[in-house]
């Protein structure tokens, strides 16, 4: 696959105007417009302790966080930990060594984050 991206330095319009936020771009097959989605930059701890509870922190950009808790979507975020070498990738079941996370399907896991912030 080819990664196509761009960076706009100015506001080009509102959603629904022009090409912004359009996912039906038939004139430009394979292209969409809108935001870039979540970008994960790292996590801590890099080497979690074996057989004892720990807190996992995810660092990145464009998470749906807001200081106004009525608008924040932090509670809707979920995490799934799979074996890195599993042939099914993210569709794989939770790794056998993981405790404290459960999934009702390959894409619906709990618990939700205990907190979120903007650094």
N, C-alpha and C positions, 0 to 999 in steps of 0.2 A: 504494500500500500504506500501511497505517497502522502506525506504530511503537507497540507497546504495551509499557510497561515499568513496573516498580515497584522499590522498594528496601525490603527488610526489614531492620529494625534489631535483630532477634533471631532466634535459631534456631527455626524452626517445626517441625522434625522431621528425621528421617534419610531418605536416599534410599529410595524404595519405600513410605514411610509417608505417608498423606494424599495430597496433590497434589504433593509435592516430587519432581522428577525424572521426572514422568510426561509422556509425549509422546502418549498416546492419550486425550486429554481430550475424549471424545465429547460430554459434557454442555456443553462450552464450545468450540464450533467456532472454529478459528483461533487458539486459545491453547495455549501449552505452558508448562512450568515447568522450572526448572533454572538453570544459570548464564547469564550474558550473552554468553559467548564472548569472543574476542579483540577488544580495542579498540585500534586504531592511532591514536596521538596525533601522530606525526610521524616524520620520518626526516632523516638527515644523510649526505652533504651535500645541500643543497637544489638546488644547481646543480653536478652532477658534472663533472669535467674531461673534455674531449673526447679520445678516442683515447689514454687512458692508464688503467692500472688504479687502482682506488680501493676503499675499504672502505665499504659501505653499512650504516648503523646504523638500526635500526627501534626506535622508542620507543612504548610503549603499556602497556596493563594487561591482566591475565588471560592472559598467555602461560603455557604449561605448564612453568614453571621451578621447580626445587627445589634447595636447597643440597645435598641428598642426591643425588648424581649417579646412584645406582641408581634413583631415583624421578623424575628430571628427564626431561621429554619434549622438551627443547630441540632435540635432534638430529633430531626428527621434523618440525620446522617447515620450511617451504619458502617461497620467494619467487618470484613471476613478475612480470616487468615488461612491460607492454603499452602500446601507444600509447593515450593518454587519449581520443582521439577515434574510436577504432575502434568500428564499429557492434556488434561482438560482445562488447564489454566484457571481462570477465575470461576469457571463452571464446576470446578472440582469441589468435593465435599470439604468441610473444615478439616484441617490437619489433625491426625490422631493425637498429637501431643498438646493440642490447645484445649484449655478448660475455661469456662466462664462466658463463652459465646455459643449461641445455638441458632440454627437457621431452620425456618419452616419450609424453605425451598432454597434453590441455589442462589437466589437474589434477595431474600428477605431474612435478615439476621437481627438478633437482639443481644445485648442491651444497647440502648441509645447512649450517646456520650454523656459523661457526668458533668462536663462543662465545656465551654468554648470561649475563646477570646481573640482579640486582634492585637498582634504584637507589632 
